[in-house]
């Protein structure tokens, strides 16, 4: 109990403890302790903390963050998600593995850049009108593919058949419904032209969503509150540790400026569909093992390119190609050379069936992350700054 009482005394502000802490500890020991004394100490310390400048800063900044986040959340457009479920039945003499392989091929065709670009530009949909005015169509396709689309094969079979889930998130309920229906139609058409799959049966057609899935205004408001409190703690910390804050800010600014001296790294990717996995493994091995081909690819990637920057990953019946370079155009050119190398590596004419996604033109670098580097600089400056300020106070 004595330990808890002394701990409660330490909740009081430091300046107050310096002046009255010894007397308070003596009173606590004379009282004999007890839970009631502990509760009185905690309540007194809390009230005193609530009247300090630091607490008022935290409360004010927290409420400001909450208000700003609430206003911003109501400026964000509602987004609606429509979802559909289809069953792919087994055809005569077709096993489950062949259906999965057919689904992978159909998914690649449905989500290819060419297919999605035509879907975006369809007159009855006309998706991403605002984004298309300021971004290349290829970037809009990538945003759609990674942010708004979901095409997933269920892990468990349903009555011996394979379930496929298709969903799309859009700015209106009707648009989400129509886009999901078109995606489902494309997937169905790609599956039905593949003899390895059976019949496709839609068991849950695209719904017309009535409630938006985002933004989550409560979560945004809470994030604003937490961000405001964190900003208040930062302001209070600067008041309390001015030297540490100055050193930390200087280190963060230096690290941020120095990060721009690091060469940017861009990645170009492509997806190639092949006849079977054996062909994919053979083509990838030949390209990796051909010294002349790899030298041409590395020369195209530009200065500083290494073999580790060229990736060829076999995923069932597809080959995923990635090339990292300091120049975005050179990254794309080198990725195109990898695709040509894969074509030439296959002795059979049908070895490489189709380029599902051509080599992309990277728009943003994957490295360096200037914000992370600046944060590391801030932390590396704060720690020695706090130590220096504490020593200076001790000497004073």
JOTA-V277857 format. One record per residue. N is the residue number from 1. RES is the residue in one small letter. PHI is phi as a letter, one per 20 degrees, with the letter a starting at -180 (999 if undefined). D_CENTER is the distance of its C-alpha to the mean C-alpha in Angstrom with 2 decimals. Layout:
BEGIN
N;RES;PHI;D_CENTER
N;RES;PHI;D_CENTER
END
This chain:
BEGIN
1;x;999;48.12
2;x;g;49.16
3;x;f;45.80
4;x;f;43.98
5;x;f;46.41
6;x;f;45.85
7;x;f;42.10
8;x;f;42.58
9;x;f;44.70
10;x;f;41.87
11;x;f;39.78
12;x;f;42.21
13;x;g;41.30
14;x;f;42.29
15;x;f;44.82
16;x;f;46.57
17;x;f;46.65
18;x;g;48.23
19;x;e;51.08
20;x;c;51.56
21;x;f;49.64
22;x;f;52.74
23;x;f;54.80
24;x;f;52.10
25;x;f;51.78
26;x;f;55.59
27;x;f;55.72
28;x;f;53.14
29;x;f;55.16
30;x;f;58.38
31;x;f;56.94
32;x;n;56.44
33;x;m;52.77
34;x;o;51.56
35;x;f;48.63
36;x;f;50.04
37;x;f;50.21
38;x;f;46.61
39;x;f;45.48
40;x;f;47.56
41;x;f;46.05
42;x;f;42.43
43;x;f;43.29
44;x;f;45.15
45;x;f;42.40
46;x;f;39.79
47;x;f;42.07
48;x;f;42.67
49;x;f;38.97
50;x;f;38.40
51;x;e;41.05
52;x;f;39.70
53;x;f;38.11
54;x;g;34.81
55;x;f;34.48
56;x;f;35.30
57;x;f;32.65
58;x;g;29.99
59;x;f;31.25
60;x;f;31.48
61;x;f;28.05
62;x;f;26.51
63;x;f;28.38
64;x;f;27.48
65;x;f;23.74
66;x;f;24.28
67;x;f;26.30
68;x;f;23.98
69;x;f;20.94
70;x;f;23.26
71;x;f;24.49
72;x;f;21.11
73;x;f;19.97
74;x;e;23.18
75;x;e;22.61
76;x;f;19.41
77;x;f;20.41
78;x;f;20.47
79;x;c;18.48
80;x;d;20.16
81;x;d;19.28
82;x;d;22.03
83;x;c;22.22
84;x;c;24.87
85;x;c;26.04
86;x;c;28.38
87;x;d;30.47
88;x;d;31.37
89;x;e;34.83
90;x;f;36.41
91;x;f;38.97
92;x;f;42.35
93;x;m;42.06
94;x;d;38.26
95;x;e;36.41
96;x;f;32.95
97;x;f;31.49
98;x;f;32.66
99;x;f;31.07
100;x;f;27.65
101;x;f;28.19
102;x;f;29.25
103;x;f;26.15
104;x;f;23.92
105;x;f;26.05
106;x;f;26.00
107;x;f;22.23
108;x;f;21.97
109;x;f;24.58
110;x;f;23.16
111;x;e;19.65
112;x;f;21.14
113;x;f;20.74
114;x;f;24.41
115;x;f;24.32
116;x;f;21.38
117;x;f;22.94
118;x;f;26.21
119;x;f;24.65
120;x;f;23.09
121;x;e;26.51
122;x;g;28.58
123;x;g;31.14
124;x;e;30.87
125;x;d;27.09
126;x;l;26.42
127;x;f;22.68
128;x;l;20.55
129;x;f;23.76
130;x;f;22.42
131;x;f;19.53
132;x;f;22.12
133;x;f;24.41
134;x;c;22.18
135;x;c;19.89
136;x;f;21.10
137;x;g;21.14
138;x;f;19.15
139;x;f;16.12
140;x;f;16.69
141;x;f;16.89
142;x;f;13.54
143;x;f;11.98
144;x;f;14.16
145;x;f;13.44
146;x;e;9.68
147;x;d;9.56
148;x;d;13.13
149;x;d;14.70
150;x;b;15.30
151;x;c;18.09
152;x;c;18.68
153;x;e;21.86
154;x;f;22.97
155;x;f;23.59
156;x;d;27.10
157;x;f;29.85
158;x;d;31.64
159;x;l;35.40
160;x;n;35.01
161;x;d;32.82
162;x;d;29.16
163;x;e;26.96
164;x;c;24.26
165;x;d;21.86
166;x;c;20.91
167;x;b;19.12
168;x;b;18.10
169;x;d;16.89
170;x;c;18.93
171;x;f;20.63
172;x;b;23.78
173;x;f;24.95
174;x;f;27.35
175;x;f;24.96
176;x;f;22.45
177;x;f;25.52
178;x;f;26.97
179;x;f;23.84
180;x;f;23.29
181;x;f;27.00
182;x;f;26.86
183;x;f;24.00
184;x;f;26.09
185;x;f;29.16
186;x;f;27.67
187;x;f;26.46
188;x;f;29.93
189;x;f;31.73
190;x;f;29.94
191;x;f;30.73
192;x;f;34.31
193;x;e;35.18
194;x;e;34.18
195;x;f;37.22
196;x;f;35.24
197;x;d;33.85
198;x;e;35.96
199;x;e;36.08
200;x;d;33.07
201;x;c;33.70
202;x;e;31.57
203;x;e;31.94
204;x;b;29.65
205;x;f;29.51
206;x;g;26.79
207;x;e;27.25
208;x;e;27.67
209;x;f;25.30
210;x;d;27.14
211;x;c;24.53
212;x;f;21.22
213;x;e;18.03
214;x;b;16.45
215;x;e;16.58
216;x;e;17.30
217;x;f;19.80
218;x;f;20.88
219;x;f;17.53
220;x;f;17.17
221;x;f;20.78
222;x;f;20.35
223;x;f;17.44
224;x;f;19.87
225;x;f;22.63
226;x;f;20.86
227;x;f;19.78
228;x;f;23.41
229;x;f;24.86
230;x;f;22.77
231;x;f;24.06
232;x;f;27.50
233;x;f;27.33
234;x;f;26.45
235;x;f;29.46
236;x;f;31.67
237;x;f;30.65
238;x;f;31.56
239;x;f;34.89
240;x;e;35.55
241;x;c;34.31
242;x;f;34.95
243;x;f;35.58
244;x;f;32.42
245;x;f;30.37
246;x;f;32.14
247;x;f;31.59
248;x;f;27.89
249;x;f;27.44
250;x;f;29.49
251;x;f;27.50
252;x;f;24.15
253;x;f;25.73
254;x;f;27.21
255;x;f;24.04
256;x;f;22.16
257;x;f;25.14
258;x;f;25.46
259;x;f;21.87
260;x;f;22.98
261;x;e;25.63
262;x;f;23.16
263;x;f;23.00
264;x;f;19.88
265;x;c;18.50
266;x;d;17.50
267;x;c;16.69
268;x;d;18.40
269;x;c;17.96
270;x;b;20.39
271;x;c;21.30
272;x;d;24.97
273;x;e;26.70
274;x;c;29.77
275;x;f;32.77
276;x;b;32.00
277;x;f;30.21
278;x;f;33.31
279;x;f;33.28
280;x;f;29.61
281;x;f;30.37
282;x;f;33.54
283;x;f;32.08
284;x;f;29.21
285;x;f;31.80
286;x;f;34.19
287;x;f;31.79
288;x;f;30.65
289;x;e;34.34
290;x;e;35.84
291;x;f;36.40
292;x;f;37.37
293;x;f;34.36
294;x;f;31.91
295;x;f;33.89
296;x;f;33.67
297;x;f;29.90
298;x;f;29.51
299;x;f;32.02
300;x;f;30.11
301;x;f;26.86
302;x;n;28.86
303;x;f;29.73
304;x;n;28.10
305;x;f;26.65
306;x;c;27.03
307;x;g;27.16
308;x;f;23.93
309;x;e;22.18
310;x;d;23.28
311;x;d;21.55
312;x;c;23.14
313;x;d;21.67
314;x;e;23.83
315;x;c;22.29
316;x;l;25.34
317;x;d;26.90
318;x;c;24.26
319;x;d;23.63
320;x;e;20.24
321;x;d;21.09
322;x;c;19.07
323;x;c;20.82
324;x;d;19.78
325;x;b;22.12
326;x;f;22.86
327;x;c;23.77
328;x;f;21.67
329;x;f;24.85
330;x;f;25.98
331;x;f;22.74
332;x;f;23.31
333;x;f;27.02
334;x;f;26.55
335;x;f;24.26
336;x;f;27.09
337;x;f;29.58
338;x;f;27.74
339;x;f;28.01
340;x;f;31.70
341;x;f;32.19
342;x;f;30.91
343;x;f;33.35
344;x;f;36.21
345;x;f;35.53
346;x;e;36.29
347;x;f;40.07
348;x;e;40.03
349;x;f;39.44
350;x;e;37.12
351;x;f;34.95
352;x;d;32.06
353;x;f;32.05
354;x;a;29.50
355;x;e;26.67
356;x;f;24.06
357;x;c;21.61
358;x;f;23.42
359;x;g;22.19
360;x;f;19.53
361;x;e;20.16
362;x;f;17.23
363;x;d;16.89
364;x;c;14.64
365;x;f;15.07
366;x;e;12.74
367;x;b;15.08
368;x;e;16.30
369;x;e;13.87
370;x;f;16.61
371;x;f;15.20
372;x;f;14.85
373;x;f;18.30
374;x;f;19.78
375;x;f;18.66
376;x;f;20.30
377;x;f;23.30
378;x;f;23.56
379;x;f;23.64
380;x;f;26.09
381;x;e;28.28
382;x;f;28.27
383;x;f;29.57
384;x;f;32.65
385;x;f;33.21
386;x;f;33.56
387;x;f;35.87
388;x;f;37.98
389;x;f;38.33
390;x;f;39.29
391;x;f;41.92
392;x;f;43.25
393;x;f;43.73
394;x;f;45.47
395;x;f;47.84
396;x;f;48.59
END
